[in-house]
Amino acid sequence: MSLLKTIDPKPAFEPKHSKAMPERLISGDPAFKTWAQDSARDGMINTGVWEATPGETRSIKGETFEFCHILQGVIELIEEGGTPFTYRAGDSFVMKPGFKGVWRTIETVRKIYVTVSP
């Protein structure tokens, strides 16, 4: 088993389809696709590609750390009580444990993600 994992930004396999949880939906009708590509430590570390259509949802990280690299699209993140940040293709950011705010997908977004949970 190799300890090197390449994340395919355009995976050929079928993604998992989902929608925003009603309690987190703010506006629109965003649809999500997830191409999970690797998992370690009994699912505590996950990597893959995620895509969302336009809409607004509440983002609550709890104890999860998430690194994101935007492949396409435009989003705006607004931490509770904070300033809006716009991210687009080529940008990377981290949402640290405890993050609460609004995730607004302006143009359909595709990102590479790495999540780490305790």
PEHU-V779121 format. One record per residue. N is the residue number from 1. RES is the residue in one small letter. PHI is phi in whole degrees, -180 to 180 (* if undefined). Layout:
N;RES;PHI
N;RES;PHI
This chain:
1;m;*
2;s;-79
3;l;-98
4;l;-113
5;k;-129
6;t;-91
7;i;-94
8;d;-82
9;p;-71
10;k;-131
11;p;-62
12;a;-87
13;f;-89
14;e;-68
15;p;-81
16;k;-84
17;h;-99
18;s;-154
19;k;-127
20;a;-66
21;m;-65
22;p;-52
23;e;-72
24;r;-108
25;l;-73
26;i;-104
27;s;-156
28;g;79
29;d;-142
30;p;-64
31;a;-113
32;f;-119
33;k;-128
34;t;-129
35;w;-109
36;a;-67
37;q;-120
38;d;-162
39;s;-145
40;a;-143
41;r;50
42;d;55
43;g;84
44;m;-81
45;i;-124
46;n;-134
47;t;-136
48;g;166
49;v;-125
50;w;-133
51;e;-135
52;a;-140
53;t;-87
54;p;-56
55;g;156
56;e;-127
57;t;-138
58;r;-80
59;s;-110
60;i;-131
61;k;-84
62;g;60
63;e;-100
64;t;-89
65;f;-100
66;e;-134
67;f;-99
68;c;-130
69;h;-126
70;i;-78
71;l;-91
72;q;-156
73;g;93
74;v;-140
75;i;-132
76;e;-129
77;l;-113
78;i;-129
79;e;-71
80;e;-50
81;g;75
82;g;-112
83;t;-92
84;p;-67
85;f;-122
86;t;-103
87;y;-125
88;r;-140
89;a;-46
90;g;98
91;d;-85
92;s;-130
93;f;-158
94;v;-126
95;m;-104
96;k;-85
97;p;-52
98;g;94
99;f;-60
100;k;-136
101;g;178
102;v;-114
103;w;-107
104;r;-114
105;t;-87
106;i;-88
107;e;-126
108;t;-41
109;v;-113
110;r;-131
111;k;-137
112;i;-91
113;y;-127
114;v;-135
115;t;-114
116;v;-131
117;s;-117
118;p;-71
